[in-house]
Amino acid sequence: MLPYFLLLPAVVLELLIHVVPMLVGVGISFLRLTQFYLRNWSAAPAAGFDNYRLALDFNQAAGEALLHSFLVTLGFTVLVLGFSWMFGLAAAVFTQRSFRGRGLIRTVFLIPYALPVFASVIMWSFMFQRDTGIVNHVLIDQLHLADQRPFWLIGQNSFYSLVIVEVWRSWPFAFLMLTAGMQSIPQDLYEAAAMDGAGVFAQIRWVTMPMLKSVNRVLLIVLFLWTFLEFTVPYVLFGKSAPEQADLISMHIYQNSFVTWNFGTGSAMSVLLLIFLLVVTVGYLAVSSRGSDNA
């Protein structure tokens, strides 16, 4: 009984912090909860599945906007995931071999991950300012790549600004995970590959990547979930209303819930997002586990 008794505080906290709010959110998704019922939200009239039908009706404005934000988030996630993994792998391979100053370089690489999110994103927002930002100063004044100063925080460029900031924050985590994974690869494998005539790229292809399969399996799903649910970066970079081109689904749900006061619709969208992420996560783990078993 003692082990179960010791686990009891953790179980209670898990219920209070995650399970109960999630169940309350699911319950709200079946209510017509607006600002008129905030003082007594349990008295809000039942909506049945109307909130879900509204969110999934892509011929209506609400469903069309949700589909748009979903596609924007999907493209954003793919780009961030791909670039973060590539930069992290390149940096991990670069710092794998011992050389003078390697510790300092590794520390510098981890700075974006160690900085507070608000501080780093505000710094980027100043850098992306049209008239006074250093980005336009370098591109226009120093390199003369365009005649006019582009806007980076509104319009089409806002999407790319968001990707740049998120990759800058995420790739050090990939670097950290991949570096830790490489530390466990026996040096004998590289020496044997070198004796067989394998160059650097062949060693990465036939030694490093297979040995990092389990690390990549965890890294990719964690980065996918973090990026798909990203809220802090667009909120700090753009404010409460993100541009249409950078309208991530987390910001879209926030708009429905806390700006237009449609808590029922926002909760329904959150539940749909939860189901989508569960399906993707379970499917990914099933496929990757099957691949590991076959290997």
N, C-alpha and C positions, 0 to 999 in steps of 0.2 A: 504493500500500500504506500510505502514511503516515496517511491519514484513518482507515482501518480499524484501524491500530495504536493511534491515539489514542482510538478508541472502545472498545477492548478492556477497559480498567478499568471503564468504566460497564457494559458488557455482563456482565462477571464479577460485579460487585456486584449487578446486577439479578437474575442467576441465584441468587446466594446469599441475597439478602434476600427475594425474592418467589417465584420459580419453584420452587426446591427445597422451601421449607416448604409451598407449596401442593400439590406432588406428594406430599410426605410425609403431609399431611392427607388427601388422597384415598386414599392407601394405607391409612391407619389406619381409614378409614370401612368397609373390608372386613374388619376384624379385630374379635374380641371382646376389646378392650383394656380392662382394668379395673385397679384398684390392685394386683392380684396380679401383674401383668406389667410394672409400671413400670420395674423394674430391667433387664429384658430384653424390651422391648416387641415386638421382632421375633419373639419366641417365642410371642406370643399366637395362639390358634387362629383359623383363618379363619372368617369369618362369611358370606361371599358377599354377597348382597343383603339379608340379614336386618335389618341396621341401617336400611336404606332402607325396607324393608317395615314395620318397627316405627314409623318416623317418619311414614310416610304412611298408616298404618291409623288412620283417624279414629274407629273404634269402640273402640279401645283407649286407655288413659289417656295414653300417651306421644304418640300422634298427635293426640288431642283437645287436649292441652295445647299442642302445637306449633301447631295451627290457631288456638287462642285467642290465643297470643302473636303470631302472624302478623297476625291481624285487629286486635289492639290496636296493633301497630306500623304497620299501614296507616292506621288512623284518626289515630294520632299524627303520622305523616308528612304526611298531607293537611292537617291543621290547622296544623302548624308551617310547612309550605311556603307555604300560603295567607297566613297572617298575616305571616310574615317578608317575603314579596314585597310585600304591600300596605303595610306599615309602611315598608319600604325605598323603595318608589316614592314614597310621600307625602313622606318626608323629603328624597328627592332632588329632587323638584319644588319643595318649599318652599325649599330652599337653592340652587336653580338661579340665581335672580336675585340680583344683587349688593346687599347691604345691610350696614349697620354691625353688626359682631359675627358675620358669617357664618362666618368661620374658627373662632371659638371654639365656635359651635354645632356645626359639623361635627366638631370634635375631641371634644366631649362625646358626640355620637352614636356615636363609634367606641370609647368606653371599654369597653363590654361585650365587644367583640370583642378588645380588647387585653389585658384582664385574664386571668390564668391561670385555667384551667377549674376547678381544684380550689378556688381561693380564692373565685371567684364563686359556685360551687354551694354551698359550705359556708355562705357568707353567706346564700344563699336558705334553706338548711335551718334556720338560726337564725330567719329571718324567718317561717317557716312553723310554728314551734313553737306548740302549742295554747295554753299558759298564758302564755308569756313573749314570743311572737313579735309583731312589729310589725303583721303582717297582721291578726291577730285583734284587736289593740289598736285599730286604725283602724276595722275593720268593726263590732266589737261595742261597744267602749267609746266611740268618738268618733261613729260614724254610727248606732249602735243598729239595725243591719240584721237582727239575729237575737237570740234570747234566750240561746242556748247557744253556746259556743265550738266551732266545728267542728274536726275533725282534718283536717289537710292532707297528712300524709305516710302515712296509712293509709286504707283504704277507697276509696270512689268518687272522693273529692276528690284522691287521689294522682295520678290520670291528668291532671287539670287543672293540678295543681302542676307536673307534669313538662312539660306543654305550655308553661306560662308561662315556666319557666326556659329551655327550649330556644328559644322565640321571642325571649326577651330576649338570648340569646347569638347567634342567627343573623341577626336582621334587620339589624344593622350591616354584615354582609358583603354582603347584598343592596343596602343603601344605597350601599356603596362601589362595587360593580360598576355599579349604575345611574347613579350620579353620574359615573363615568368614561365611561360610554356617552353621557351627555348632553353631556359636554364636546365630543364630536366632531360634534354636530348643528350645522350652520351657522345662525347667528342670522338670516340672510336668510329662512329658511323661516318662522320665527316672525313676522318683520316683514311678510312677504307674507300670512301667514294673518290677522294683525291688520288689515291693510288691507282684506282681504276680509270683515271683520266677525266673525271667529272669536274667541270668548271664551277664557277660560283652559281650560275643560274641552274645548272643541272643538279647541284647539291640542294638548292632551294626546292626544286621541283620534286626530286626523288627522296630527299631525306627530311627537310624541314617541314614541308606541307603535310606529308602523311603523319608525322609525329605530332603535328599541331591540330589534328582533326578533332580531338575531344575539346581542346580549348576553343577552337573556332565554333564548334557546335554551341557552346554556352555563350560565347561572345556575340555571335550574330543575333541570337534570339533576345539577349539582354539589350543590345543596341537598338534592335527593331522596336521593342516595347517602349524603351525610353524615348526614342525619336517620334514614334507614332503618337505618343501621349504628351509630347512637349507642349508646355503652356507658358512657362516663365519667360523663355527667350522672346517669343512674339509679343507677349504682354508688355515686357519692358522695352522692347525695340520699337513697337508701334503704338502702344497705349491700349485703351479698351477696345478700339475699333481697328482691326488690322485691315490693310488694303485687300480688295477682292482677290488679287493674284496671290496673296500670302495668307489666305483665310484658312488656317489649320482647323481641323475638326474640334480640337479642344477649345479653341477660341470661339468657334461657331456655337458650341454647346453653352459656353459661358454667356455669349450674347443672348441666346434664347432664354437662359435661366435668370440672369441678373441684370440685364439691360432692358429687355422687352417684357420681363416678368412672367414668362410662360414656363413656370417650373415643371408643369406636367409634361410639356413637349420636350423640354430639355432633359428631363429624367428618362423619357422614352428613348431619346437619341443616345443617352449614356448607356442604357441597357443594350441597345443595338450594337454600340461600339464594343461593349464588354463581350457580347456573343461573338462578334467578328474576331476579336483578339484571342478568345478562347479557342475558336476553331483553327485559327492560324497556328497558335502555339502548340496545340495538341497534334495537329497534322504535321507540323515541322518536327516535333520530337519523335513522332511515330516513324516518319520517313528516315530521319537521321539515325534513329536507333536500329532500324532495319538494315541501313547501310553499314553500321558498325558491326552488327551481328554477322552480316555476310562477309565483312572483311576479316 
